Amino acid sequence: MEIHKEAIACFVITRSRISVICATPLVVDADGFNGPTSMEVFANDDYHIVPAPPNSYVVYGSDNDHPKWILLGYEYHGASHNVWEQVFDDRKAEMVNYTSEIDRLQSEIDIMQLDGPC
């Protein structure tokens, strides 16, 4: 298993029209601002940029069985955080259960289509 961390440069704080406040971390990787936590902010959006504390990271996990990166969480200096290997195992198990349920439902749909509407 591999655990990968990418630095969080800042947080973009946005407020929606219904006053929901969101803090989105912006990640800096080798290509600059990039990755799944990049975002576009439009000129008419209500937003603020707050620097991230030093040593702030987005944490991902991957292994041979699941080669795509899975978002595990965030890590901040001085704050407690999860044991990332355990979080990865839990997320993989959730994904397997979810995939199994989708396969089961698809089988039921296939059977209904074979039986026809009556």
PAGUTOR-54016 format. One record per residue (C-alpha): x, y, z; residue in three letters; residue number from 1. Coordinates in nm, 4 decimals, padded with zeros to 6 digits. Layout:
node c1 X c2 Y c3 Z code ALA pos NUM .
...
***
This chain:
node c1 00.0000 c2 00.0000 c3 00.0000 code MET pos 1 .
node c1 00.1131 c2 00.3528 c3 -00.0715 code GLU pos 2 .
node c1 00.0129 c2 00.6679 c3 00.1155 code ILE pos 3 .
node c1 00.0582 c2 00.9955 c3 -00.0742 code HIS pos 4 .
node c1 00.0340 c2 01.3500 c3 00.0628 code LYS pos 5 .
node c1 00.0012 c2 01.6750 c3 -00.1300 code GLU pos 6 .
node c1 00.0551 c2 02.0163 c3 00.0272 code ALA pos 7 .
node c1 -00.2421 c2 02.2424 c3 00.0844 code ILE pos 8 .
node c1 -00.1462 c2 02.5978 c3 -00.0131 code ALA pos 9 .
node c1 -00.4631 c2 02.7754 c3 00.0956 code CYS pos 10 .
node c1 -00.8343 c2 02.7455 c3 00.1497 code PHE pos 11 .
node c1 -01.0927 c2 02.9196 c3 -00.0634 code VAL pos 12 .
node c1 -01.3856 c2 03.0153 c3 00.1561 code ILE pos 13 .
node c1 -01.7058 c2 03.0580 c3 -00.0461 code THR pos 14 .
node c1 -02.0612 c2 03.1448 c3 00.0469 code ARG pos 15 .
node c1 -02.3527 c2 03.0261 c3 -00.1606 code SER pos 16 .
node c1 -02.6707 c2 03.2203 c3 -00.2264 code ARG pos 17 .
node c1 -02.8370 c2 03.0338 c3 00.0584 code ILE pos 18 .
node c1 -02.5492 c2 03.1236 c3 00.2934 code SER pos 19 .
node c1 -02.3819 c2 02.7827 c3 00.3033 code VAL pos 20 .
node c1 -02.0145 c2 02.8382 c3 00.3780 code ILE pos 21 .
node c1 -01.7598 c2 02.6005 c3 00.2242 code CYS pos 22 .
node c1 -01.3838 c2 02.5808 c3 00.2754 code ALA pos 23 .
node c1 -01.2108 c2 02.4134 c3 -00.0188 code THR pos 24 .
node c1 -00.8411 c2 02.3309 c3 00.0161 code PRO pos 25 .
node c1 -00.6283 c2 02.4126 c3 -00.2883 code LEU pos 26 .
node c1 -00.3476 c2 02.1656 c3 -00.3435 code VAL pos 27 .
node c1 -00.0074 c2 02.2421 c3 -00.4868 code VAL pos 28 .
node c1 00.1671 c2 01.9565 c3 -00.6648 code ASP pos 29 .
node c1 00.4592 c2 01.9415 c3 -00.9070 code ALA pos 30 .
node c1 00.2440 c2 02.1090 c3 -01.1745 code ASP pos 31 .
node c1 00.1233 c2 02.3945 c3 -00.9527 code GLY pos 32 .
node c1 -00.2388 c2 02.4347 c3 -00.8420 code PHE pos 33 .
node c1 -00.3784 c2 02.1109 c3 -00.9608 code ASN pos 34 .
node c1 -00.5588 c2 01.7925 c3 -00.8762 code GLY pos 35 .
node c1 -00.9045 c2 01.7016 c3 -00.7510 code PRO pos 36 .
node c1 -00.9208 c2 01.9942 c3 -00.5092 code THR pos 37 .
node c1 -00.8604 c2 02.2650 c3 -00.7691 code SER pos 38 .
node c1 -01.1526 c2 02.4941 c3 -00.8347 code MET pos 39 .
node c1 -01.2637 c2 02.7870 c3 -01.0436 code GLU pos 40 .
node c1 -01.3864 c2 03.0995 c3 -00.8726 code VAL pos 41 .
node c1 -01.5888 c2 03.3391 c3 -01.0815 code PHE pos 42 .
node c1 -01.5732 c2 03.7168 c3 -01.0509 code ALA pos 43 .
node c1 -01.9261 c2 03.7424 c3 -00.9103 code ASN pos 44 .
node c1 -01.8704 c2 03.4722 c3 -00.6446 code ASP pos 45 .
node c1 -01.8381 c2 03.5735 c3 -00.2811 code ASP pos 46 .
node c1 -01.5043 c2 03.4235 c3 -00.1753 code TYR pos 47 .
node c1 -01.1993 c2 03.4757 c3 00.0439 code HIS pos 48 .
node c1 -00.8597 c2 03.3095 c3 00.0397 code ILE pos 49 .
node c1 -00.7040 c2 03.1972 c3 00.3673 code VAL pos 50 .
node c1 -00.3465 c2 03.0629 c3 00.3804 code PRO pos 51 .
node c1 -00.3169 c2 02.7040 c3 00.5011 code ALA pos 52 .
node c1 -00.1219 c2 02.6383 c3 00.8199 code PRO pos 53 .
node c1 00.2305 c2 02.5049 c3 00.7571 code PRO pos 54 .
node c1 00.2480 c2 02.1279 c3 00.7051 code ASN pos 55 .
node c1 -00.1121 c2 02.0886 c3 00.5874 code SER pos 56 .
node c1 -00.1778 c2 01.7979 c3 00.3526 code TYR pos 57 .
node c1 -00.4446 c2 01.6148 c3 00.1586 code VAL pos 58 .
node c1 -00.3832 c2 01.2414 c3 00.2083 code VAL pos 59 .
node c1 -00.4505 c2 00.9709 c3 -00.0540 code TYR pos 60 .
node c1 -00.4011 c2 00.5949 c3 -00.0568 code GLY pos 61 .
node c1 -00.3538 c2 00.3324 c3 -00.3273 code SER pos 62 .
node c1 -00.2459 c2 -00.0294 c3 -00.3638 code ASP pos 63 .
node c1 -00.2146 c2 -00.3007 c3 -00.6288 code ASN pos 64 .
node c1 -00.5808 c2 -00.4047 c3 -00.5895 code ASP pos 65 .
node c1 -00.7007 c2 -00.0465 c3 -00.6244 code HIS pos 66 .
node c1 -00.4498 c2 00.1534 c3 -00.8326 code PRO pos 67 .
node c1 -00.6563 c2 00.4755 c3 -00.8374 code LYS pos 68 .
node c1 -00.5917 c2 00.7207 c3 -00.5552 code TRP pos 69 .
node c1 -00.8580 c2 00.7239 c3 -00.2826 code ILE pos 70 .
node c1 -00.9036 c2 01.0430 c3 -00.0796 code LEU pos 71 .
node c1 -00.8406 c2 00.9460 c3 00.2833 code LEU pos 72 .
node c1 -00.8577 c2 01.2813 c3 00.4570 code GLY pos 73 .
node c1 -00.6549 c2 01.5794 c3 00.5673 code TYR pos 74 .
node c1 -00.3577 c2 01.6230 c3 00.7946 code GLU pos 75 .
node c1 -00.2647 c2 01.9417 c3 00.9791 code TYR pos 76 .
node c1 00.0430 c2 02.0040 c3 01.1920 code HIS pos 77 .
node c1 -00.0406 c2 01.9797 c3 01.5597 code GLY pos 78 .
node c1 -00.3776 c2 01.8126 c3 01.5039 code ALA pos 79 .
node c1 -00.4504 c2 01.4464 c3 01.5631 code SER pos 80 .
node c1 -00.5199 c2 01.2408 c3 01.2535 code HIS pos 81 .
node c1 -00.6263 c2 00.8919 c3 01.1595 code ASN pos 82 .
node c1 -00.4061 c2 00.5924 c3 01.0967 code VAL pos 83 .
node c1 -00.4132 c2 00.6268 c3 00.7177 code TRP pos 84 .
node c1 -00.3591 c2 00.2555 c3 00.6460 code GLU pos 85 .
node c1 -00.6726 c2 00.1717 c3 00.8478 code GLN pos 86 .
node c1 -00.8735 c2 00.4456 c3 00.6754 code VAL pos 87 .
node c1 -00.7604 c2 00.3094 c3 00.3380 code PHE pos 88 .
node c1 -00.8700 c2 -00.0452 c3 00.4295 code ASP pos 89 .
node c1 -01.2087 c2 00.0861 c3 00.5502 code ASP pos 90 .
node c1 -01.2638 c2 00.2906 c3 00.2321 code ARG pos 91 .
node c1 -01.1720 c2 -00.0059 c3 00.0122 code LYS pos 92 .
node c1 -01.4225 c2 -00.2243 c3 00.1998 code ALA pos 93 .
node c1 -01.6924 c2 00.0432 c3 00.1530 code GLU pos 94 .
node c1 -01.6170 c2 00.0532 c3 -00.2194 code MET pos 95 .
node c1 -01.6375 c2 -00.3271 c3 -00.2502 code VAL pos 96 .
node c1 -01.9750 c2 -00.3294 c3 -00.0689 code ASN pos 97 .
node c1 -02.1022 c2 -00.0470 c3 -00.2900 code TYR pos 98 .
node c1 -01.9868 c2 -00.2235 c3 -00.6078 code THR pos 99 .
node c1 -02.1476 c2 -00.5509 c3 -00.4937 code SER pos 100 .
node c1 -02.4793 c2 -00.3736 c3 -00.4340 code GLU pos 101 .
node c1 -02.4658 c2 -00.2095 c3 -00.7788 code ILE pos 102 .
node c1 -02.3956 c2 -00.5498 c3 -00.9386 code ASP pos 103 .
node c1 -02.6911 c2 -00.7049 c3 -00.7492 code ARG pos 104 .
node c1 -02.9276 c2 -00.4281 c3 -00.8584 code LEU pos 105 .
node c1 -02.8066 c2 -00.4513 c3 -01.2184 code GLN pos 106 .
node c1 -02.8788 c2 -00.8269 c3 -01.2138 code SER pos 107 .
node c1 -03.2324 c2 -00.7614 c3 -01.0918 code GLU pos 108 .
node c1 -03.2836 c2 -00.5038 c3 -01.3680 code ILE pos 109 .
node c1 -03.1535 c2 -00.7501 c3 -01.6270 code ASP pos 110 .
node c1 -03.3962 c2 -01.0171 c3 -01.5020 code ILE pos 111 .
node c1 -03.6905 c2 -00.7745 c3 -01.5111 code MET pos 112 .
node c1 -03.6025 c2 -00.6780 c3 -01.8677 code GLN pos 113 .
node c1 -03.5901 c2 -01.0452 c3 -01.9705 code LEU pos 114 .
node c1 -03.9269 c2 -01.1157 c3 -01.8059 code ASP pos 115 .
node c1 -04.0913 c2 -00.8211 c3 -01.9773 code GLY pos 116 .
node c1 -04.3385 c2 -00.5744 c3 -01.8285 code PRO pos 117 .
node c1 -04.6023 c2 -00.8365 c3 -01.7339 code CYS pos 118 .
***
